[in-house]
Amino acid sequence: MKFGAPTRMLLRMGGMYALAILLCYSFPAPILRVIEPFARVMTDWTSPYVENVQLSLQDKMIRVECQVRLDMERADGSPLPLLGGSSEKGIWQTLHLVVLALTVFAAPAMPLRRRLVAFPVTVLAIALVCAYQQSVEIQSHVLHTVGSSWLQTVQPAPTEANLTYFKAMQSWHDMIWQLKNINAGGGALFLAVLSGLVGYIIPIHVPCNKVVHEKATLPVG
């Protein structure tokens, strides 16, 4: 029995979906170890406040540990201390992006060699998307905690410099909050779909057999 192209595509995607679910359920820790360095570097490079991010897995929960550095002063002129924070959240908030990306990766009808070339690029793209989602979540949670409770505890001096710095931090938090809402509204899913397809745009060189045409020679005379 021969299946049409749409049916074969659905069969490929269904099989990959089941395989991806099994992979993510059985090996969440190795997957998180791939994502963690990208999330750490992405947060260190983009955030003016959050640094030294570390992710670990504990009982199917992602434990986030980080530090917050604020260039503000207390009333006595001493700098504010580093804030050390931690939080936990379910790992499937991130792993469902991996499942979606791998399922989409199986959709196009491609020869095996083409898939093998695309797969490493796809894995890198998935790691970057998951790291981006993690970085936004971390920064949003940390800055909300800083503004709502921590600053009231350490009581920075009411100086013009501190006020200007706080307004800049508040603007950064508003931007991160918008990104978080976009991700929750489907932005992260859209990026996961793109990561499942991006490997196929990488050009692949297919060698072709060179055909040599010999010029016929006619007898003379």
Contacts in CASP RR format, 6 or more apart in sequence:
PFRMAT RR
TARGET T0000
AUTHOR 0000-0000-0000
METHOD contacts of the structure
MODEL  1
MKFGAPTRMLLRMGGMYALAILLCYSFPAPILRVIEPFARVMTDWTSPYV
ENVQLSLQDKMIRVECQVRLDMERADGSPLPLLGGSSEKGIWQTLHLVVL
ALTVFAAPAMPLRRRLVAFPVTVLAIALVCAYQQSVEIQSHVLHTVGSSW
LQTVQPAPTEANLTYFKAMQSWHDMIWQLKNINAGGGALFLAVLSGLVGY
IIPIHVPCNKVVHEKATLPVG
3 11 0 8 1.000
5 109 0 8 1.000
8 109 0 8 1.000
9 107 0 8 1.000
9 109 0 8 1.000
12 106 0 8 1.000
12 107 0 8 1.000
13 103 0 8 1.000
13 104 0 8 1.000
13 106 0 8 1.000
13 107 0 8 1.000
14 103 0 8 1.000
14 106 0 8 1.000
15 106 0 8 1.000
16 102 0 8 1.000
16 103 0 8 1.000
16 105 0 8 1.000
16 106 0 8 1.000
17 99 0 8 1.000
17 102 0 8 1.000
17 103 0 8 1.000
19 102 0 8 1.000
20 98 0 8 1.000
20 99 0 8 1.000
20 102 0 8 1.000
20 103 0 8 1.000
21 99 0 8 1.000
23 31 0 8 1.000
23 102 0 8 1.000
24 31 0 8 1.000
24 92 0 8 1.000
24 95 0 8 1.000
24 98 0 8 1.000
24 99 0 8 1.000
28 57 0 8 1.000
28 60 0 8 1.000
28 91 0 8 1.000
28 95 0 8 1.000
29 57 0 8 1.000
31 95 0 8 1.000
31 98 0 8 1.000
32 55 0 8 1.000
32 56 0 8 1.000
32 57 0 8 1.000
32 62 0 8 1.000
32 91 0 8 1.000
32 94 0 8 1.000
34 123 0 8 1.000
34 127 0 8 1.000
35 55 0 8 1.000
35 94 0 8 1.000
35 127 0 8 1.000
35 130 0 8 1.000
35 131 0 8 1.000
35 134 0 8 1.000
36 54 0 8 1.000
36 55 0 8 1.000
38 127 0 8 1.000
38 128 0 8 1.000
38 130 0 8 1.000
38 131 0 8 1.000
39 53 0 8 1.000
39 55 0 8 1.000
39 130 0 8 1.000
39 131 0 8 1.000
39 134 0 8 1.000
39 135 0 8 1.000
39 138 0 8 1.000
40 52 0 8 1.000
40 53 0 8 1.000
40 54 0 8 1.000
40 55 0 8 1.000
42 128 0 8 1.000
42 131 0 8 1.000
42 132 0 8 1.000
42 135 0 8 1.000
43 50 0 8 1.000
43 51 0 8 1.000
43 53 0 8 1.000
43 66 0 8 1.000
43 135 0 8 1.000
43 138 0 8 1.000
43 139 0 8 1.000
44 51 0 8 1.000
44 52 0 8 1.000
44 53 0 8 1.000
46 135 0 8 1.000
47 135 0 8 1.000
47 139 0 8 1.000
47 172 0 8 1.000
48 169 0 8 1.000
48 172 0 8 1.000
49 68 0 8 1.000
49 69 0 8 1.000
49 70 0 8 1.000
49 139 0 8 1.000
49 142 0 8 1.000
49 143 0 8 1.000
49 146 0 8 1.000
49 169 0 8 1.000
49 172 0 8 1.000
50 66 0 8 1.000
50 67 0 8 1.000
50 68 0 8 1.000
50 138 0 8 1.000
50 139 0 8 1.000
50 142 0 8 1.000
50 143 0 8 1.000
51 66 0 8 1.000
51 67 0 8 1.000
51 68 0 8 1.000
51 69 0 8 1.000
52 65 0 8 1.000
52 66 0 8 1.000
52 67 0 8 1.000
53 64 0 8 1.000
53 65 0 8 1.000
53 66 0 8 1.000
53 135 0 8 1.000
53 138 0 8 1.000
54 64 0 8 1.000
54 65 0 8 1.000
54 66 0 8 1.000
55 62 0 8 1.000
55 63 0 8 1.000
55 64 0 8 1.000
55 134 0 8 1.000
56 62 0 8 1.000
56 63 0 8 1.000
56 65 0 8 1.000
57 63 0 8 1.000
57 91 0 8 1.000
58 88 0 8 1.000
60 90 0 8 1.000
60 91 0 8 1.000
60 92 0 8 1.000
61 88 0 8 1.000
61 89 0 8 1.000
61 90 0 8 1.000
61 91 0 8 1.000
62 88 0 8 1.000
62 89 0 8 1.000
62 90 0 8 1.000
62 91 0 8 1.000
62 94 0 8 1.000
62 134 0 8 1.000
63 86 0 8 1.000
63 87 0 8 1.000
63 88 0 8 1.000
64 86 0 8 1.000
64 87 0 8 1.000
64 88 0 8 1.000
64 89 0 8 1.000
64 134 0 8 1.000
64 138 0 8 1.000
64 141 0 8 1.000
65 84 0 8 1.000
65 85 0 8 1.000
65 86 0 8 1.000
66 84 0 8 1.000
66 85 0 8 1.000
66 86 0 8 1.000
66 138 0 8 1.000
66 142 0 8 1.000
67 82 0 8 1.000
67 83 0 8 1.000
67 84 0 8 1.000
67 85 0 8 1.000
68 82 0 8 1.000
68 83 0 8 1.000
68 84 0 8 1.000
68 85 0 8 1.000
68 142 0 8 1.000
68 146 0 8 1.000
68 150 0 8 1.000
69 82 0 8 1.000
69 83 0 8 1.000
70 80 0 8 1.000
70 83 0 8 1.000
70 146 0 8 1.000
70 156 0 8 1.000
70 165 0 8 1.000
70 169 0 8 1.000
71 79 0 8 1.000
71 165 0 8 1.000
72 79 0 8 1.000
72 80 0 8 1.000
72 156 0 8 1.000
72 157 0 8 1.000
72 161 0 8 1.000
72 162 0 8 1.000
72 165 0 8 1.000
72 166 0 8 1.000
73 79 0 8 1.000
73 80 0 8 1.000
73 156 0 8 1.000
73 157 0 8 1.000
73 159 0 8 1.000
73 161 0 8 1.000
73 162 0 8 1.000
74 80 0 8 1.000
74 154 0 8 1.000
74 155 0 8 1.000
74 156 0 8 1.000
74 157 0 8 1.000
75 155 0 8 1.000
75 157 0 8 1.000
77 157 0 8 1.000
80 154 0 8 1.000
80 156 0 8 1.000
81 154 0 8 1.000
83 146 0 8 1.000
83 150 0 8 1.000
85 142 0 8 1.000
85 145 0 8 1.000
87 141 0 8 1.000
89 137 0 8 1.000
93 133 0 8 1.000
93 137 0 8 1.000
94 130 0 8 1.000
94 133 0 8 1.000
94 134 0 8 1.000
97 126 0 8 1.000
97 129 0 8 1.000
97 130 0 8 1.000
97 133 0 8 1.000
97 188 0 8 1.000
97 189 0 8 1.000
97 191 0 8 1.000
97 192 0 8 1.000
98 126 0 8 1.000
98 130 0 8 1.000
98 192 0 8 1.000
100 189 0 8 1.000
100 192 0 8 1.000
100 193 0 8 1.000
101 122 0 8 1.000
101 125 0 8 1.000
101 126 0 8 1.000
101 129 0 8 1.000
101 192 0 8 1.000
101 193 0 8 1.000
101 195 0 8 1.000
101 196 0 8 1.000
102 122 0 8 1.000
102 126 0 8 1.000
102 196 0 8 1.000
104 192 0 8 1.000
104 193 0 8 1.000
104 196 0 8 1.000
104 197 0 8 1.000
105 115 0 8 1.000
105 118 0 8 1.000
105 119 0 8 1.000
105 122 0 8 1.000
105 196 0 8 1.000
105 197 0 8 1.000
107 197 0 8 1.000
108 197 0 8 1.000
108 200 0 8 1.000
110 118 0 8 1.000
110 200 0 8 1.000
113 204 0 8 1.000
114 200 0 8 1.000
114 204 0 8 1.000
117 199 0 8 1.000
117 202 0 8 1.000
117 204 0 8 1.000
118 199 0 8 1.000
118 200 0 8 1.000
118 202 0 8 1.000
119 199 0 8 1.000
121 198 0 8 1.000
121 199 0 8 1.000
121 202 0 8 1.000
122 195 0 8 1.000
122 196 0 8 1.000
122 198 0 8 1.000
122 199 0 8 1.000
125 194 0 8 1.000
125 195 0 8 1.000
125 196 0 8 1.000
125 198 0 8 1.000
125 199 0 8 1.000
126 192 0 8 1.000
126 195 0 8 1.000
126 196 0 8 1.000
128 195 0 8 1.000
129 188 0 8 1.000
129 191 0 8 1.000
129 192 0 8 1.000
129 194 0 8 1.000
129 195 0 8 1.000
132 191 0 8 1.000
133 183 0 8 1.000
133 188 0 8 1.000
133 191 0 8 1.000
136 176 0 8 1.000
136 179 0 8 1.000
136 180 0 8 1.000
136 183 0 8 1.000
137 180 0 8 1.000
139 173 0 8 1.000
139 176 0 8 1.000
140 173 0 8 1.000
140 176 0 8 1.000
140 177 0 8 1.000
140 179 0 8 1.000
140 180 0 8 1.000
143 169 0 8 1.000
143 172 0 8 1.000
143 173 0 8 1.000
143 176 0 8 1.000
144 173 0 8 1.000
144 177 0 8 1.000
146 169 0 8 1.000
147 173 0 8 1.000
151 166 0 8 1.000
156 162 0 8 1.000
156 166 0 8 1.000
END
